[in-house]
């Protein structure tokens, strides 16, 4: 590969790395980011009795907007993974 040309195996490895990276991002968003933000959002609603409701609403709004941004990113990542899987299935179809 020192001559600058990529083999099919190199290209396949790069694609698999890309898909693995997407899967990792999806896992982190779903299992860590969204869950943490969801729990935090629920906690904020519990504070409305003891903390200024307007402050709680402002924090809840920011958290909800952040969750929506994560959901959008998650949808994009899942769509890319789905498209990759569909392309692989097409390649497996007999010609």
C-alpha angles and dihedrals in degrees: 000000000000090000092066098253121122122217125219088255091054092050092047090050091051091050092049090049089052092050091045090051090051091049090050092051090049091049093050093047094047102038102033117015101039095039092050093047092046092053091046091050091051090049091053090058088054091057095059091094094056104026132054105285091217091056090049091049091051092050091045091051093052092047093048091050090050091050090051091052089051091049090052091051090046091053091050092050093047091048090053091050090048092049090051091051091049091050090051092051091051090053089053093054113105111251 
